[in-house]
């Protein structure tokens, strides 16, 4: 079975003496549970696994019950390795951070040999709780959407397959049946994420508006569309503040983000129109509905998939780092992506399927902002395959990410 790079990290940490709670976070369907099961099946202490991802809400008593069952494993005199407690979808349990802090501290005082692994599919929400309540008691193992090298290594996918089907490993066996793949994306993945990870954990006054915003944002991935124009398309009495908040919620679950405009001034950047960006190109493909062959046959249309693949690679690659991602546009001149790290800028232009030979956007941006590094993806620059094969940090100007 294919093992993602974080496998070794978690394996090594669980072999160490009990020191920290291990927290594995990432969007749905990126392999968090599979990763933990792969690790714990290989010569580890006994494991008690439980998931809070049920239709009914879990509370702190549920955590106490699971903890007690894991304690029984750890107290077995025939077992000299202690035990591991794995709590999946921990964000669904009420007051989880405070409860786990108290139980962990009690075990630390009594030297109970119980190691704890937490899994969660709302990375930003979980990290906020960790920082506020469990500071100094945890180590984070973030999982992002699968990259091109991972999907190629696990399933032998070509570049075109990755650009279209994205990085959801569970969907790999369905790609030869477009109707089944669409059903998995729309019903199993998107609807489950919205209903269980967004609506149950956040106050959403207009769930229908959020759903329409999400689907429209996916359709316009790689494009700049002001909130006001989005409101006109959505035919709803909402406002731009509501849309910005809903976009933030979709970013918390690893599906859709808004990339701001680079302006050199933070105030202008905050008020800019976003470039809509899926975090997995499968979401763009599902929103369009056309099969791979149809999408690939249209060069102008395929260029949107290409730009979205580059954007997703950057967004996932820089999660949790100090690298900021922007776009830049002035009149008809545009730079697809601008990376900022420690004051150093990297400008990225995508040639696309139409093969532009003149890049007025890059020239204007270079003159105005003097980036430390400029990259062109596509002939005669870096190939898309080469770009996606390397980690995002490989391309950014500045010190190592």
N, C-alpha and C positions, 0 to 999 in steps of 0.2 A: 504493500500500500504506500502511496506517495506521502512523504512526510515534509511538511512545510518547515522552513528554517527555524521558526520559534520552537519547534519540537525539542531541539537540543537544549535550548535555554530553560524551558520548563523542566525537562528531565534532570538537568544538573541541579536546579534549585530544589527539587523535591528529594534529591539525594543528600542534600546538606542537612546539618542539624536544624531543628525548628527555629526559624528566625523571623520570617515575614509571611504575611498572608499573600498568596499569589493571586493576582487579579487579571483575568484574560478578558479583554473587551474587543468588540468589533460588531459590525452590522450583522443582521441575520444572514444565514446561509453562506458564511465564509469559513466554516469549519472549526468553530470554537470547541464544540462538544467532541467532535471527532479527534481534534488535537489532544484534548485532555484524556480521552479514552485510550488513544494510542500510547501516551506516556504511561498512564497508570496500569496498563496491561503488561508492561515490561519490567518484571522483577521489582515492583514497588510494594509498599505496605498494603494491607487490606484497604479497600476503598468503599466508602458509602456515598452514593450519588443520589441527588434529589433535585427536581426542577420546580421552580415556582411559576412556570409558564402554564398556568391553568386558567380556564375561564373565570373561576372565582378567585377573588383576591386572597393572598396569603398574608398572615400577620406574624408578629414576633413569636407567638407560640409555636408556629410552624418551624421557625428556626431553632427554637429550643428542642423540639422533638427530634429534628435531624441531628443536632449536636449531640443529644443524649445517645442516639443510636451509634454515632461514630465513636463516642466515648467507650461503648461496650466493646467495639473492635480494638480500640487502643489499650483496653484494660486486660485483654486476653493474655494470660501468662505464657501461653505457647507462642505468642507473637512478640518478638523482640524488636520489631521495626516501628511500633506505633501504628498509626492509621492515618488515612487521608480522607477528609470531608470535602466533597465537591458540591457546591450549590450553584445550580444553573439558573439563568434569568433572575439574578438576585434583585434586580431593580423592582421586581413585582412584589416583593415582600415588604410590608409596612415597617417603617422604622428600622430597616435592615442594618444601616451603618452603626447606629447607637447600640443595637442589640449585639451585633458581632464584636464591637469594641469591648463591651463588658465581658462577654464570654471568652474572648481571646485573652484579655488581661487576667481573668480568673485562671485560665489554663496556664498562662505564663507563670503566675505565682505558684501554682501547684506542680509545675513542671510536667504537665500532662503531654505525652508524646503524640499530639494530634496536629497534623498539618492541614491547612485550609486553602482551598482553591475556589475562587468566586468567578463566575462567568456572567457577562451581561451584554445585551445587544443595543444599549443606548450609551455609547462611550462617553459623550460629553456630560451627560447627567450623572453617570457613575463616578467619573473623575472628580466632579464637583463635590459629591458626597464624601469621597475618599479624602480629598484635601481638607475638608472641614471637620471630619469626625475621626478618621483613621490615620491621621498624619503620623509618620514614623513607624507604621505597623504594616505597610504593604509594599509590594513591588508590582509594577504594571507590565503586562505583556500585551501590547496592542496588536490586533490582527486587522488588516485592511482587506479590501477586495483583492482577489488573486491577480497577479501580474501576468504579462505575456509569457515570460520564461516559466512560470509555474504552470499555467494552463498547457503550454507546449510540452513541458516535461511530464505532466501527469496524464494528458490525454492526446498528445501529438497534434495539437491544434495548429493550423496555419495562421499566418498573420491576419488574413482576411476573416477567418473564423473568430479570432480574438476580438478584432475591431467591431464585429457585428454582435457576437454572443456574449462578449464581456467576460467577467471573472467570477461567475457563480458555478462552482464545481458540481453542485447537485443537478444542474441543468444539462450537464455534458452529454448524458445518455439520451437526451430528448431532442438533440439538434437535428436529427434526421426526420423528425416529424414536426413540422412547423406548428400545426394546430396544438399538439401536446405541449410544445415548448412555450407557446403563447399562454396556454392555460396555467402552466406552472408559474410563469412570470406574473401574470395578472392576479390569479387567485391565491396561489400558495405563498408567493413572496410579497408582492406589493400590498395586497389587501390585508394580509396578516400583519405586516409591519405597521401599516397605518392604524389598524383597529387595536392591536395589542401594545404597540410601542409608542404610539403618538396619542391616540384618543384616551387610553386608559391612564396614562401617566401625566397628562397635561390638560389644562383647561382649554378647550377648543369650543368657542361659542358657535362657530359655523363650520361644522365638519364637512358639509357638502362643498363649501368654498375651498377648504384646504385640499380636498380631493381633486377638484378641478384645477386649482393652482398647481398641484403636483404634476398632473398629467399634461397640462399645458407647458409647464416648465421643462418637462422631459422632451416634449415635441420641439421646443425651441432651444435645446441644448446646443451650445456653441454660438448662440446669437445674443445680441444685446437688445433687450426689450424693457422699456421703462415700466414702472409699476402702474402708471396711469393708463398706458396702453393695455396692460394686463387686465386692469379693472374693466376696461371697455369690452375686452374679449370675454371676460367672465360673466358679465351682465349681473353684477351683484352690488348691493349697497355697501360693500365694505370700503375700507380706506387703505392708503398706502402703508400706514403703520401696521395694520392687521396683516397685510400681505408679507411685509418684512418679518413679522413675528412668525407666521406660518412657514416661511422659507427657512427660518432659523430652526424650527422644529424638524423639518425634513432633513436638514443637515446633521442634526443630532443623531439621527438613526442611520446616517451614512448613505443617503440616496440622492439628494439634490442640494446644491449650494448655489449661492450667488457670488460671483467674482466681482469685486469692485474695480472701478476705474483708477488707474494710477494718475495722480495729478501733482504729486510733489507736496501737496498740502493736505493734511489729514482731514480738515473740515470739508474740503471739496470731495475727497474720496468717500466720506461717509454719506454724502448726499447724492452720489452718482447713481446712474442706472446700472443695475447688475447685468453681467453676462451670465446667463443661465448655464449651469454645468452639471450633468449627471456624474455621479461618482462611480458608475459602472455603465458601460455603453449598452449593456443588455436592456437598461431602462429606456434608452432612446429607441432601440429596435422594437421593444414591446409597444411603445407609444405610437410608432409609425405603422406597425402591423405588416409591412411588406416583407417577404422573405429575403434572405441574403442575396440570392441571384439578382433580384429586381433592384435592390439597393446598390449593389456593386456595378450594375450596368449603367447607372446614371452618374457620370463624373461629378457634376455639380452637387448632387445630393450626397454622394459618397464623401465629398470633402468635409461635410458636416460630421460624419462618423469619424473621419480621421482627426479632425480638431477635437472632438469630444474624447477620443481615445487619448490624445496627448494631454488634454486637461485633466482627465480622470487619473492618469499616471502621475501628474504633478500634485494634484490635490491629495491623493492617497499617500504619495511618497513623503509629503511634508507635514502630515498630521502630527501634532504634538511637538513640532520643531519651531524655531523662531524665524523660519522662512515665510515671507508673505507673498501671496500670489495676486496679481492684478492683470488687467488688460489695459490697453491705451488706445484712444481714438480721438482724433481731431479732424473734423469735417470728413473727408473721404479717405483719410490716412489712418491706418490701424496697425498695431502690433498685437498679435494674438495673445501673448502672455508676457508678463513682466514679473520677474522674481526679485525680491529684495531681501538681502541678508546682511546685517551689520552695515547698512549704508551702501553696500555694493549692489548694483543692478545687473540682471541678466535679461536680455530681450530675446524673445523667441518668435520667429515668423514661420508660418506653415505655408509651403508652396501650394499644396493641394493637388487634386487630380487635374486641374486645368492648366497647371504648369506656368504660373506667372513668371515673367522674366524681369520685371521691374518691381522693386519693393520701396515705393515712396514712403510708406509708413515707417519702415526701419530707418531709412535715411533721416527722416524728420525727427524721430525719437532720439536717434544717436546724436544729432546736432543739438537738440534741446536738453537732453538729460545725461549724455555721456555715460552710457552703461559700460561696465567693466568687461562684459562679455556679450557677444551677439551670436545667435544660433539660427540657422535656416534649416528647417526640416523638409526634405524633398529635393529633387534634382535641381541644382548641382550640389546641394548641401548634404546634411546627414540624412540617411535613409530612415524612414519611419521605424523599420524593424530594428535598426541599431539603436535608435532613441529609446524604444520600449524595452529593449533587452537590458539596458543599463538602469541602475536605480536613479531616481530623480536627483538625489544628492550629487551624482556624478556630473551633472550639467550646470549646477549653480556656481556662480562666482563667489568667492569668499572662502572662509575657513571651512573645515570639514563639518558637515551637519551632524 
